[in-house]
Amino acid sequence: MKYLLIALTMLPSLLWAEVTLKTEMFKVVEVQQDNGTSKLEWVAPDSIVPGDKVGYRIIVENKGDKNADDIVLNNPVPENTVYVDGSARGANSSIVYSVDGGKTFAKPNLLFIEKNGRKVTASAKDYSNLRWVLNQPVKAGAKASVQYVKEIEKRKQDCRFHTQSKYLHPCRQLN
């Protein structure tokens, strides 16, 4: 009986959420429709050059036996890229932004920067980080996803990126 009681008290600790993250990268292109309108599509990239838009989808998968609570995803906006305003999405999540390297986060209307000695409302190009707080648990065996788009800044650089890599390689200056 003693061993059964010990086993039963340990059972909850043997069941846990096992969360994995997978990041998918796409080139975001504007496709003309037959009716004259256009729409944005996310496609597998062959190459990415300055001026291109890159979409990221982050998939949260709970491979465990217990719901995964309190999931927070933080993503920096890398140097030489700009967050595309309004592109962050995530069902059942709260999205906040940072302009100070991820030290503090807030909704866009509460973010400020100093410009020419004056405090001004930050714009999307000032964002250094994005944060998604999932408002509901990811159930055992389930998935959730968030996404955003950034634009590769146009510069006088040799900036071809290797899309087989998990990350975009930094550009090198042309002489």
Buried (B, 14 or more C-beta within 10 A) or exposed (E): EEEEEEEEEEEEEEEEBEBEEEEEBBBBBEEEEEEEEEEEEBEEBEEBEBEBBBBBBBBBBBEBEBEBEEBEBEBEBEEBBBBBEEBBBBEEBEBBBBBEEBEEBBEBEEBBEEEEEEEEEBBBEBBBBBBBBBEEBBBBEEEBBBBBBBBBBEEEBEBEBEBEEEEBEEBEEEE
